[in-house]
Amino acid sequence: MVPEVRGASLVELAAGVAAKKWRSRDLVEAYLERIASLDKKLGCFLLVDGQGARRAADGVDKKVAAGEAVGPLGGVPVGLKDIFVTRGIETTAGSKILKGFLPPYESTASGRLAAAGAISLGKINMDEFAMGSSNENSAYGPVHNPWDLERVPGGSSGGSAAAVAASLCAGTLGTDTGGSIRQPASLCGVVGIKPTYGRVSRHGVIAFASSLDHPGPFGRTVEDAAALLEAIAGHDPMDSTSIPQPAGAYRKACKAGLAGMRLGVPREYFQAGMDAEVEAAVRTALDELGRAGATLVPISLPHTPYAIATYYLICTAEASSNLARYDGVRFGHRTTSAGSLEELYAKTRGEGFGAEPKRRIILGTYVLRAGYYEAYYGKALRVRRLIANDFAAAFAACDVLVTPTSPTPAFKIGERVADPLQMYLADIYTVAPPLAGVPALSQCCGFTKSGLPIGLQTIGPPLGEEAVFRVAGAYEARTDWHKRLPQDPS
Amino acid sequence: MPHIHPDEVREIASLARLRLDEAEILRLTGELDGILGYIETVKSLDTADALPMTHAVPFDCPMRPDEVGRSLTIDEALQNAPRRREGLFEVPRIVPGTGGP
């Protein structure tokens, strides 16, 4: 039999492959058909590797038939944000400057997904170099939110969130530097988790801001996200910032319940500027968590008002350094005529980068400049410490924090592009956890009257992914928001 | 008072080896002015007792055994180079001399 993949859960699809209820090849064909008929309207995939996916699926099916183990994700079709380098498969990071780049190696995270049996259907659209909150900064066109095609899916992993929402694949990988997994998960009504910094290897993840970049998964359900995280988490000698401790039992935690847990509610995350429907949905979710057996504790994170400025100082400084490698010499775009090496660099970069990377390179170079370094970048590193201290103090009084993910639901394509500062300010609830390196998950906690998803964020202490999954799993078990599906675009 | 002038943006673009046209410089000057104005908010904060935090998770530079592992072959390393010659990346001449392009 072939299951209905629209709305299907990844862990159920994997279980069905292992139990010979259906073949991986049939799942691949079903998703490829959905991509072929729906993705013109959505814009999620930059590259579909049908041939590679069919070959890998046939390999899984052969193993199943022979009675061999196929891994916990055996045979399930997934998608990869185009920031994960994939050996021999074009990887662009959403940028013109990397058009045609064929990586000679594989990222640890995508390699581990494959080792767990997952089948990659291809590479997914994103804001250029993961810089953006709307996916409008992709050099290859915007992604449309499956709940309303005139609206953004969020960003920078907008394609990864939209692909799961629209059932174009069973799960995806993304990256989160200031909210790039959680905000699109919120705007598309799916589950996304940014784990603890260093929990998932950055090896082979094209760098935006190295001290803030967190790879992580998207799933339709909390358990789907947990299963994907179990596959990709763990120590990697190829990333010197990788955490040595073994990964946790995330799937098990989803079903552990939250009796006795203390949930902190930070008052700075419920302030003027948030949409009334978002606030109402999040407050209702908090009540539900209280009824499920948790205790709600009022908390203060006093340095929250400084988080966005701190984040944009640090991420642009790191980005301006990381993007120095794109110079037209070793890979990517190269200008056609340059009389000198200096001119080769400047013209190549001026032609290859889009507006947002240019803006961030200039800002990052400005704040790192001799004479300005201490006043801007040095200051930001000190405020980052204060923000991390806020979280450490909060986790002395509670087990996790529960907040909204985004102050508004999905906004219209084009609505905020003219004002980058306003776009940055909307990251208010998502930028602090990466600064502190703590894990945070977004899941759907309701819909606006016009049918747009609303996100609930659960933030844990360092390596507290299991506590986060306990809360998210318990909430999902008591609600059915995750079962709502957007209509297929016609 | 503006936080940044077009001449500064030109200078920074030159430091960043990033060719911008005049329209980009003027647009970026306006945008950066707003962003830098907002960023001023952190300047008022007392951070005298806070140590700079460069990474979220404390770690020592880990060492590995000094063993030869697999690395990219020359062909793999050069396969994406827009211009290559004789097993090397090719760039415009940087030392004056005779011969060659």
Contacts between the chains, C-beta under 8 A, distances in Angstrom:
chain1	res1	chain2	res2	distance
A	100	B	80	7.8
A	101	B	80	5.7
A	102	B	79	6.6
A	102	B	80	6.2
A	104	B	72	5.5
A	104	B	76	4.0
A	104	B	77	7.1
A	104	B	79	6.2
A	104	B	80	7.6
A	105	B	72	7.3
A	196	B	57	7.2
A	197	B	55	7.3
A	197	B	56	4.1
A	197	B	57	5.1
A	198	B	56	7.8
A	198	B	57	4.9
A	198	B	59	7.4
A	211	B	54	6.2
A	211	B	55	5.1
A	211	B	56	6.9
A	212	B	56	7.9
A	237	B	62	7.9
A	237	B	64	6.2
A	240	B	59	7.3
A	240	B	61	6.5
A	240	B	62	5.6
A	241	B	55	6.6
A	241	B	57	6.9
A	241	B	59	5.9
A	243	B	57	6.5
A	303	B	45	7.7
A	305	B	41	7.2
A	306	B	41	6.4
A	306	B	42	5.2
A	306	B	45	6.0
A	308	B	38	7.8
A	309	B	38	6.2
A	309	B	39	4.6
A	309	B	41	5.3
A	309	B	42	4.7
A	310	B	42	6.1
A	312	B	35	7.0
A	312	B	39	6.8
A	313	B	39	6.2
A	313	B	42	7.3
A	320	B	16	6.4
A	324	B	17	7.8
A	327	B	17	7.3
A	328	B	82	6.3
A	329	B	81	7.1
A	329	B	82	7.7
A	329	B	89	5.2
A	329	B	91	5.8
A	330	B	77	7.9
A	330	B	80	6.8
A	330	B	81	5.7
A	330	B	89	5.9
A	331	B	80	3.7
A	331	B	81	6.7
A	331	B	82	7.8
A	332	B	80	7.2
A	332	B	82	7.5
A	333	B	82	7.5
A	334	B	82	3.7
A	334	B	83	6.8
A	338	B	92	5.8
A	339	B	92	6.6
A	340	B	92	5.6
A	340	B	94	7.6
A	341	B	91	5.4
A	341	B	92	5.4
A	341	B	94	5.2
A	342	B	17	6.9
A	343	B	92	7.6
A	344	B	91	6.5
A	344	B	92	5.7
A	345	B	17	4.1
A	346	B	14	7.8
A	346	B	17	4.9
A	346	B	18	6.2
A	346	B	19	4.1
A	347	B	19	5.2
A	349	B	16	7.8
A	349	B	17	6.1
A	349	B	18	4.9
A	349	B	19	6.8
A	350	B	18	5.8
A	350	B	19	3.1
A	350	B	20	6.1
A	350	B	21	7.9
A	351	B	19	7.7
A	353	B	18	7.3
A	355	B	24	8.0
A	358	B	18	6.5
A	358	B	20	6.9
A	358	B	24	7.0
A	358	B	28	7.2
A	359	B	28	6.3
A	359	B	31	6.3
A	359	B	32	7.5
A	361	B	16	5.2
A	361	B	18	5.8
A	362	B	9	6.4
A	362	B	12	5.4
A	362	B	13	6.4
A	362	B	16	6.5
A	362	B	18	7.2
A	362	B	28	5.8
A	362	B	32	6.6
A	363	B	32	6.1
A	363	B	35	6.4
A	363	B	36	8.0
A	365	B	12	4.9
A	365	B	15	5.6
A	365	B	16	4.4
A	366	B	4	7.4
A	366	B	8	7.6
A	366	B	12	5.3
A	366	B	32	7.1
A	366	B	36	7.8
A	369	B	12	7.0
A	369	B	15	7.1
A	375	B	43	7.2
A	376	B	39	7.1
A	378	B	52	6.3
A	379	B	42	5.7
A	379	B	43	6.7
A	379	B	45	7.9
A	379	B	47	6.4
A	380	B	42	6.6
A	381	B	52	3.6
A	381	B	53	5.6
A	381	B	54	6.2
A	382	B	47	3.6
A	382	B	50	4.1
A	382	B	51	7.3
A	382	B	52	5.5
A	382	B	53	7.5
A	383	B	42	5.3
A	383	B	45	6.0
A	383	B	47	6.0
A	383	B	50	7.2
A	384	B	52	7.8
A	384	B	53	4.5
A	385	B	47	7.8
A	385	B	50	4.2
A	385	B	51	5.8
A	385	B	52	6.9
A	385	B	53	4.1
A	386	B	45	7.5
A	386	B	47	6.7
A	386	B	50	5.2
A	388	B	53	6.0
A	388	B	56	6.9
A	389	B	50	7.7
A	420	B	31	5.5
A	420	B	34	8.0
A	420	B	35	7.0
A	421	B	31	7.4
A	421	B	34	4.8
A	421	B	35	5.5
A	421	B	38	5.9
A	424	B	35	7.4
A	425	B	38	7.8
A	434	B	56	7.4
A	435	B	56	7.1
A	436	B	56	6.0
A	437	B	55	7.6
A	437	B	56	2.3
A	437	B	57	5.3
A	438	B	56	7.7
A	462	B	56	7.8
A	462	B	57	6.8
